[in-house]
Amino acid sequence: MTVFPVAPEAVAGAAASLGTDPLTLADLLRVANAPGFDRWQEQIRRTGGCANPIRLQGSTVTRDAKTGDVLYSYSTEQEPGGCLRVACGNRRASRCPSCAWTYAGDVYHLIRAGITGDSRMGIPGEIRQHPGVFATLTAPSFGPVHNRPDTGRCRCGARHAEDDPALGTALDPERYDYAGAVLWNNHAGDLWRRFTIYLRREVAARAGITQTAMREVCRVSFGKVAEFQKRGNVHFHAVVRLDGPDGPDSPPPAWATVALLDAAIRAAAARVAVPVPSAGTFPARVLRWGSQVDVQAIGGMDGVELTDGAVASYVAKYATKAAEATETVDRRIGELSELDRLTMPAHTRRLIEACRALDDAYPDRLLWRWAHMLGFRGHFMTKSRAYSTTLTERRQVRADYRARQERRERGLPEDLDETEGTTLVLAHWTYAGQGHTLGESWLAASIARDIRLNRETAHEALADWPDPDTEGQW
């Protein structure tokens, strides 16, 4: 390949036209002119345009188990940079939008399978008939904040626009309970755990049976996701379903209705209380759910249709988020002095500072370790065991599909019977680093945009196809 020298002023001009800096453009040109650039692009496309790929070095050899003949061999020695790049798998959209999209897709199918069933994963379609609701549990108030009420005018007297940075921040920071807010976030997982315990009790009580008897006839299943509000507190969205004793495979008893589940959720949320002892100058307090508890039947309630797809999409959307709504950082903070070098709202900074102040008083709660999450230390997406499939199973389906593709490309049988031991695979891999250079990062982002555009175009085309159930034919 012939490389033509480029004048510095030309690099600067091209960088300006591309909206990037000269250093990035210079590295971009280096990458584009390096041997194996086409193969590098292919690797990045196979990761979906991953923003922070893991680099591996090693080799793999597939042999016929009976004859010992080599059926296929591969080594990273011939790859660009001597490495194979694989997706980082980070669920956070702020870290890697491409991998987050894959994670959101897995969550979407996991949640929707718990509403409609999924025969491919062994979940019967009959669960559509099981009583199910979409519930939202919120945090209580820790002081008035700027908002957009139905009246249109905030308590401060202003009418805030939807993108007003003041939304969610305290009206009176000196009187806002920042300590209570981060302690609530920190104990949100405990609140949810106790809620699920009380929910089972409330369902049994409304059915007029004991909890022991209920386990013989009914099971409560759920899938939930956490979402950060602008004020800096999490709330939980959950699909809650009543099954028979064996989960999705068994029908619930006749008394299990949406109305009963609705009432049980509201009663359980009102009962939950998590005591926090006093420590140092911080008083004892009791943490509870907020008074706003929303429960909607999936399929329609009060004339508003709540479809399975809408619910699954809503949950998947927030499964890839963290606390970005508050403009906090997406990594752990080493020292409090780091905040001076960061740009964030004063309200968010006060919440982080509250984590630092509370950390010594409650060392077992690891508040400073989770200060970047404003004290929240739970999982963003969780589910009960019998709700539906698992993320591991979803990933395995994708891995099996890719493996069949690879075998087909190598001229091997697509479905190898491992029990017969027809092949023997010997592999050795070592970690060689992670991430991109400046130029690689720009190119990978461009590839990711192309993939996203193609995906959106394909989605729009599918949406324009006629419905076979109404049109008769495609």
C-alpha positions as CSV (number, residue, x, y, z in Angstrom):
1,M,0.0,0.0,0.0
2,T,1.3,3.4,-0.9
3,V,1.2,6.0,1.8
4,F,1.2,9.7,0.8
5,P,2.6,12.3,3.1
6,V,0.1,14.8,4.5
7,A,1.0,18.3,5.5
8,P,0.2,19.3,9.1
9,E,-2.0,22.2,7.9
10,A,-3.9,19.8,5.7
11,V,-4.5,17.5,8.7
12,A,-5.7,20.4,10.8
13,G,-8.1,21.4,8.0
14,A,-9.4,17.9,7.5
15,A,-9.8,17.5,11.3
16,A,-12.0,20.6,11.4
17,S,-14.2,19.4,8.6
18,L,-14.7,16.0,10.3
19,G,-15.4,17.6,13.7
20,T,-12.4,16.0,15.3
21,D,-9.0,17.1,16.6
22,P,-5.7,16.8,14.6
23,L,-4.3,14.1,16.9
24,T,-7.3,11.9,16.3
25,L,-7.2,12.5,12.6
26,A,-3.5,11.7,12.4
27,D,-4.1,8.4,14.2
28,L,-7.1,7.7,12.0
29,L,-4.9,8.1,8.9
30,R,-2.4,5.8,10.5
31,V,-5.0,3.1,11.1
32,A,-6.5,3.4,7.7
33,N,-3.1,3.0,6.0
34,A,-1.9,0.2,8.2
35,P,-1.8,-3.4,6.8
36,G,-4.9,-5.4,7.5
37,F,-7.2,-2.4,7.8
38,D,-10.1,-4.2,6.0
39,R,-9.8,-7.1,8.5
40,W,-9.7,-4.6,11.4
41,Q,-13.0,-3.1,10.2
42,E,-14.5,-6.6,9.9
43,Q,-13.5,-7.4,13.5
44,I,-15.1,-4.1,14.7
45,R,-18.3,-4.8,12.7
46,R,-18.5,-8.2,14.3
47,T,-18.4,-6.6,17.7
48,G,-21.3,-4.3,16.6
49,G,-19.0,-1.3,16.7
50,C,-18.0,-1.9,20.4
51,A,-16.5,1.3,21.9
52,N,-14.1,-0.6,24.2
53,P,-13.3,-4.0,22.8
54,I,-11.3,-6.6,24.6
55,R,-8.1,-7.7,22.7
56,L,-7.2,-11.4,22.9
57,Q,-4.1,-13.3,21.6
58,G,-4.0,-17.0,21.1
59,S,-5.0,-19.8,18.8
60,T,-7.5,-22.6,18.4
61,V,-7.3,-26.0,16.6
62,T,-10.2,-28.3,15.7
63,R,-9.3,-31.9,15.1
64,D,-11.2,-35.0,14.1
65,A,-11.4,-37.0,17.4
66,K,-10.9,-40.3,15.6
67,T,-8.2,-39.6,13.0
68,G,-6.5,-36.6,14.6
69,D,-6.7,-34.7,11.3
70,V,-6.8,-30.9,11.6
71,L,-10.2,-29.7,10.4
72,Y,-9.6,-26.1,11.2
73,S,-7.0,-23.9,12.8
74,Y,-6.8,-20.2,13.7
75,S,-4.2,-17.9,15.2
76,T,-4.3,-14.2,16.0
77,E,-0.7,-13.9,14.6
78,Q,-2.1,-12.9,11.2
79,E,-4.7,-10.5,12.7
80,P,-4.2,-6.7,12.7
81,G,-2.0,-5.9,15.7
82,G,-1.8,-9.6,16.4
83,C,-5.1,-9.5,18.3
84,L,-8.7,-10.7,18.0
85,R,-11.1,-8.0,19.2
86,V,-14.3,-9.1,21.0
87,A,-17.2,-7.0,22.4
88,C,-16.7,-5.7,25.9
89,G,-20.3,-6.6,26.9
90,N,-20.9,-3.5,29.1
91,R,-24.5,-2.9,29.8
92,R,-24.2,0.9,30.3
93,A,-25.0,3.1,27.3
94,S,-22.7,5.7,28.6
95,R,-19.8,3.3,28.3
96,C,-20.6,1.4,25.2
97,P,-23.8,2.2,23.2
98,S,-23.4,-0.9,21.0
99,C,-23.0,-3.5,23.8
100,A,-25.8,-1.7,25.7
101,W,-28.1,-2.1,22.7
102,T,-27.4,-5.9,22.7
103,Y,-28.0,-6.0,26.5
104,A,-31.3,-4.1,26.1
105,G,-32.4,-6.5,23.4
106,D,-31.7,-9.5,25.8
107,V,-33.7,-7.7,28.6
108,Y,-36.5,-6.9,26.1
109,H,-36.9,-10.6,25.2
110,L,-36.5,-11.7,28.8
111,I,-39.3,-9.4,30.0
112,R,-41.6,-10.0,27.1
113,A,-41.2,-13.8,27.4
114,G,-42.6,-13.4,30.9
115,I,-45.7,-11.7,29.5
116,T,-46.4,-13.6,26.3
117,G,-44.3,-16.8,26.6
118,D,-41.5,-18.0,24.4
119,S,-41.7,-21.5,23.0
120,R,-38.0,-21.4,22.0
121,M,-37.1,-21.0,25.7
122,G,-39.7,-23.4,27.0
123,I,-42.1,-20.8,28.3
124,P,-45.7,-21.6,27.3
125,G,-47.8,-19.0,25.6
126,E,-50.6,-19.8,28.2
127,I,-49.0,-17.3,30.6
128,R,-50.8,-14.6,28.6
129,Q,-53.8,-15.7,30.6
130,H,-52.1,-15.4,34.0
131,P,-52.9,-12.2,36.0
132,G,-50.1,-9.7,35.3
133,V,-49.6,-6.0,36.1
134,F,-47.0,-3.3,35.5
135,A,-46.2,-1.7,38.8
136,T,-44.1,1.3,39.8
137,L,-42.8,1.9,43.3
138,T,-41.2,5.3,44.1
139,A,-39.1,7.0,46.8
140,P,-40.7,9.3,49.3
141,S,-40.1,13.1,49.3
142,F,-36.9,14.4,50.9
143,G,-37.8,18.0,50.2
144,P,-39.5,20.0,47.5
145,V,-37.8,20.1,44.1
146,H,-38.4,22.0,40.9
147,N,-40.9,20.2,38.8
148,R,-43.6,20.5,36.1
149,P,-46.9,19.8,37.9
150,D,-50.2,19.4,36.1
151,T,-51.0,23.0,36.9
152,G,-48.0,24.0,34.8
153,R,-46.4,26.2,37.4
154,C,-43.7,25.0,39.8
155,R,-43.7,26.0,43.5
156,C,-40.9,28.4,42.6
157,G,-43.4,30.3,40.5
158,A,-41.8,29.4,37.1
159,R,-43.1,27.3,34.3
160,H,-40.2,25.0,33.5
161,A,-39.4,23.7,30.1
162,E,-38.9,20.0,29.7
163,D,-35.2,20.4,29.3
164,D,-34.7,23.0,32.1
165,P,-31.6,21.9,34.1
166,A,-33.3,23.1,37.3
167,L,-35.8,20.2,37.2
168,G,-35.3,17.8,40.0
169,T,-33.0,20.1,42.0
170,A,-33.9,21.2,45.5
171,L,-35.9,24.4,46.0
172,D,-34.1,25.0,49.2
173,P,-30.8,23.0,49.3
174,E,-30.1,24.0,52.9
175,R,-33.3,22.2,54.1
176,Y,-33.3,19.3,51.6
177,D,-32.6,15.9,53.3
178,Y,-29.6,14.8,51.3
179,A,-28.6,12.2,53.9
180,G,-32.0,10.6,53.8
181,A,-32.0,10.6,50.0
182,V,-28.7,8.7,49.7
183,L,-29.6,6.3,52.6
184,W,-32.8,5.5,50.8
185,N,-31.0,4.7,47.6
186,N,-28.5,2.6,49.5
187,H,-31.3,0.6,51.1
188,A,-33.6,0.4,48.0
189,G,-32.6,-3.3,47.5
190,D,-33.7,-4.1,51.0
191,L,-36.9,-2.3,50.5
192,W,-37.6,-4.3,47.4
193,R,-36.7,-7.6,49.1
194,R,-39.1,-6.9,52.0
195,F,-41.8,-5.8,49.5
196,T,-41.7,-9.2,47.7
197,I,-42.0,-11.0,51.1
198,Y,-45.0,-8.8,52.1
199,L,-46.5,-9.2,48.7
200,R,-46.7,-13.0,49.0
201,R,-48.3,-12.5,52.5
202,E,-50.8,-10.1,51.2
203,V,-51.8,-12.3,48.3
204,A,-52.3,-15.2,50.7
205,A,-54.3,-13.1,53.1
206,R,-56.7,-11.9,50.3
207,A,-57.1,-15.5,49.1
208,G,-58.1,-16.5,52.7
209,I,-55.3,-19.1,52.9
210,T,-52.1,-19.5,54.8
211,Q,-48.7,-18.8,53.2
212,T,-47.9,-22.5,53.4
213,A,-51.1,-23.4,51.6
214,M,-50.4,-20.6,49.0
215,R,-47.1,-22.2,48.0
216,E,-49.1,-25.3,47.0
217,V,-51.3,-23.5,44.6
218,C,-49.8,-20.1,43.6
219,R,-46.5,-18.4,43.0
220,V,-45.7,-14.7,42.6
221,S,-43.2,-14.0,39.8
222,F,-41.6,-10.7,38.8
223,G,-39.1,-9.0,36.6
224,K,-38.0,-5.4,37.5
225,V,-35.7,-2.6,36.5
226,A,-34.5,0.5,38.5
227,E,-34.7,4.0,37.0
228,F,-33.1,7.2,38.4
229,Q,-35.3,10.2,38.7
230,K,-33.9,13.7,38.0
231,R,-33.9,14.4,41.8
232,G,-31.4,11.6,42.3
233,N,-33.5,8.8,43.7
234,V,-34.3,5.4,42.1
235,H,-37.7,4.0,41.6
236,F,-38.6,0.5,40.4
237,H,-40.7,-0.6,37.5
238,A,-41.8,-4.3,37.7
239,V,-43.9,-6.8,35.8
240,V,-45.6,-8.9,38.5
241,R,-47.5,-12.1,37.6
242,L,-49.4,-14.8,39.4
243,D,-48.7,-18.4,38.4
244,G,-49.6,-21.8,39.5
245,P,-47.3,-23.6,42.0
246,D,-44.9,-24.8,39.2
247,G,-44.5,-21.3,37.7
248,P,-45.2,-20.5,34.1
249,D,-46.1,-24.1,33.3
250,S,-49.1,-24.3,35.7
251,P,-52.3,-22.1,35.7
252,P,-53.0,-20.0,38.7
253,P,-56.0,-20.7,40.9
254,A,-59.4,-19.1,40.1
255,W,-59.1,-16.6,42.9
256,A,-55.9,-15.1,41.4
257,T,-57.1,-12.0,39.6
258,V,-55.6,-8.7,38.5
259,A,-57.8,-6.9,41.1
260,L,-56.4,-9.1,43.9
261,L,-52.8,-8.6,42.7
262,D,-53.4,-4.8,42.5
263,A,-54.7,-4.6,46.0
264,A,-51.9,-6.8,47.3
265,I,-49.2,-4.7,45.7
266,R,-50.5,-1.5,47.2
267,A,-50.9,-3.0,50.7
268,A,-47.5,-4.6,50.6
269,A,-45.8,-1.3,49.6
270,A,-47.5,0.5,52.4
271,R,-46.3,-2.1,55.0
272,V,-42.6,-2.1,54.1
273,A,-40.3,-0.4,56.6
274,V,-36.5,-0.6,56.8
275,P,-35.1,0.9,60.1
276,V,-31.7,2.6,60.0
277,P,-30.0,3.1,63.4
278,S,-28.6,6.3,64.5
279,A,-24.8,6.8,64.0
280,G,-22.7,9.7,65.1
281,T,-24.6,12.9,64.4
282,F,-27.1,11.2,62.1
283,P,-30.4,10.3,63.8
284,A,-32.2,7.0,63.5
285,R,-34.8,6.8,60.7
286,V,-37.3,4.4,59.1
287,L,-37.2,4.1,55.3
288,R,-40.4,3.5,53.4
289,W,-41.7,3.6,49.8
290,G,-43.2,6.8,48.6
291,S,-47.0,7.3,48.5
292,Q,-47.1,7.2,44.7
293,V,-47.7,3.5,43.8
294,D,-48.9,2.9,40.2
295,V,-50.3,-0.4,39.1
296,Q,-51.6,-1.0,35.6
297,A,-53.0,-4.2,34.1
298,I,-51.0,-5.3,31.1
299,G,-53.3,-5.3,28.1
300,G,-55.3,-2.2,29.0
301,M,-56.6,-0.2,32.0
302,D,-58.9,2.8,32.1
303,G,-59.0,2.9,28.3
304,V,-55.2,3.1,27.9
305,E,-53.7,0.1,26.2
306,L,-50.5,-1.2,27.8
307,T,-49.1,-3.8,25.5
308,D,-46.6,-6.4,26.2
309,G,-44.2,-4.8,23.7
310,A,-44.6,-1.4,25.3
311,V,-43.8,-2.8,28.7
312,A,-40.8,-4.8,27.6
313,S,-39.4,-1.8,25.6
314,Y,-39.8,0.5,28.7
315,V,-38.0,-1.9,31.0
316,A,-35.2,-2.6,28.4
317,K,-34.7,1.2,27.9
318,Y,-33.8,1.7,31.6
319,A,-31.8,-1.5,31.9
320,T,-28.9,0.2,30.1
321,K,-29.0,3.4,32.2
322,A,-27.4,4.2,35.5
323,A,-27.7,7.7,37.1
324,E,-27.1,9.7,33.9
325,A,-30.3,11.6,34.5
326,T,-28.6,13.4,37.4
327,E,-25.5,14.1,35.3
328,T,-23.2,12.2,37.8
329,V,-20.2,10.3,36.6
330,D,-20.3,6.7,35.4
331,R,-17.3,5.5,37.4
332,R,-16.2,5.3,41.0
333,I,-14.8,8.5,42.6
334,G,-11.4,8.2,44.3
335,E,-11.2,11.4,46.4
336,L,-13.7,14.1,47.1
337,S,-11.4,16.6,45.5
338,E,-12.1,15.0,42.1
339,L,-15.5,16.8,42.1
340,D,-13.7,20.1,41.6
341,R,-12.5,18.9,38.2
342,L,-16.0,17.6,37.2
343,T,-19.0,19.4,35.8
344,M,-22.2,18.4,37.5
345,P,-25.3,20.1,39.0
346,A,-24.8,21.4,42.6
347,H,-27.7,19.1,43.6
348,T,-25.9,16.0,42.4
349,R,-22.7,17.1,44.0
350,R,-24.4,17.5,47.4
351,L,-25.8,14.0,47.1
352,I,-22.2,12.7,46.4
353,E,-20.9,14.7,49.3
354,A,-23.6,13.2,51.6
355,C,-22.3,9.7,50.6
356,R,-18.8,10.8,51.8
357,A,-20.2,12.3,55.1
358,L,-22.2,9.1,55.8
359,D,-19.5,6.6,54.9
360,D,-17.7,6.7,58.2
361,A,-21.0,6.5,60.2
362,Y,-22.3,3.5,58.3
363,P,-19.1,1.7,57.1
364,D,-21.0,-1.5,56.2
365,R,-23.1,0.3,53.7
366,L,-20.2,1.2,51.4
367,L,-21.7,4.6,50.6
368,W,-18.6,6.2,49.3
369,R,-17.8,3.2,47.1
370,W,-21.2,3.8,45.5
371,A,-21.2,7.6,45.6
372,H,-21.1,7.8,41.8
373,M,-24.5,6.0,41.9
374,L,-25.7,8.4,44.7
375,G,-25.6,5.5,47.2
376,F,-27.5,2.9,45.1
377,R,-25.7,-0.4,45.2
378,G,-28.3,-2.8,43.8
379,H,-28.7,-4.5,40.4
380,F,-30.6,-2.5,37.8
381,M,-32.4,-5.5,36.4
382,T,-33.5,-8.5,38.5
383,K,-36.2,-11.1,38.3
384,S,-37.6,-14.0,40.3
385,R,-36.4,-17.5,39.4
386,A,-39.6,-18.6,37.6
387,Y,-40.4,-15.3,35.8
388,S,-39.0,-16.3,32.4
389,T,-35.7,-17.2,30.8
390,T,-32.3,-15.8,32.0
391,L,-29.8,-13.5,30.5
392,T,-27.3,-16.4,30.5
393,E,-29.7,-18.5,28.4
394,R,-30.3,-15.6,26.0
395,R,-26.6,-15.1,25.5
396,Q,-26.1,-18.8,25.0
397,V,-28.8,-18.8,22.2
398,R,-26.8,-16.0,20.5
399,A,-23.5,-17.9,21.0
400,D,-24.9,-21.1,19.6
401,Y,-26.1,-19.2,16.5
402,R,-22.7,-17.7,15.9
403,A,-21.0,-21.0,16.4
404,R,-23.2,-22.6,13.7
405,Q,-22.4,-19.7,11.4
406,E,-18.6,-20.3,12.0
407,R,-18.9,-24.0,11.4
408,R,-20.8,-23.4,8.2
409,E,-18.1,-21.0,7.0
410,R,-15.4,-23.5,7.8
411,G,-17.1,-26.3,6.0
412,L,-17.9,-28.3,9.2
413,P,-21.3,-29.7,10.1
414,E,-23.5,-26.9,11.6
415,D,-24.8,-29.1,14.4
416,L,-22.1,-31.2,16.0
417,D,-23.2,-33.9,18.3
418,E,-20.9,-33.4,21.3
419,T,-22.0,-36.7,22.9
420,E,-20.4,-38.6,20.0
421,G,-17.1,-36.8,20.5
422,T,-16.7,-36.3,16.7
423,T,-14.3,-33.3,17.1
424,L,-11.7,-32.1,19.6
425,V,-11.1,-28.4,20.1
426,L,-7.8,-27.2,21.6
427,A,-7.7,-23.5,22.4
428,H,-5.4,-21.1,24.2
429,W,-6.2,-17.4,24.8
430,T,-4.5,-14.6,26.8
431,Y,-5.7,-11.1,27.6
432,A,-3.8,-8.5,25.6
433,G,-5.5,-5.3,26.6
434,Q,-8.7,-3.4,26.0
435,G,-9.9,-0.3,24.2
436,H,-9.1,1.8,21.1
437,T,-6.6,4.4,20.1
438,L,-8.0,7.8,19.2
439,G,-8.3,7.1,15.5
440,E,-9.7,3.6,16.1
441,S,-12.3,5.0,18.5
442,W,-13.5,7.5,15.8
443,L,-13.7,4.8,13.2
444,A,-15.5,2.4,15.5
445,A,-18.0,5.1,16.4
446,S,-18.6,5.6,12.6
447,I,-19.1,1.9,12.1
448,A,-21.5,1.8,15.1
449,R,-23.5,4.6,13.5
450,D,-23.7,2.8,10.2
451,I,-24.9,-0.4,12.0
452,R,-27.5,1.6,13.9
453,L,-28.8,3.3,10.8
454,N,-29.1,0.0,8.9
455,R,-30.9,-1.5,11.9
456,E,-33.3,1.5,12.1
457,T,-34.0,1.3,8.4
458,A,-34.7,-2.4,8.5
459,H,-37.0,-1.8,11.5
460,E,-39.0,0.9,9.6
461,A,-39.3,-1.4,6.6
462,L,-40.7,-4.2,8.8
463,A,-43.2,-1.8,10.3
464,D,-44.5,-1.0,6.8
465,W,-45.1,-4.6,6.0
466,P,-48.8,-5.7,6.0
467,D,-50.0,-7.7,9.0
468,P,-50.6,-11.3,7.8
469,D,-53.5,-11.6,10.2
470,T,-55.4,-8.7,8.7
471,E,-54.1,-8.6,5.1
472,G,-54.3,-12.3,4.4
473,Q,-51.0,-12.5,2.7
474,W,-47.6,-10.8,2.9
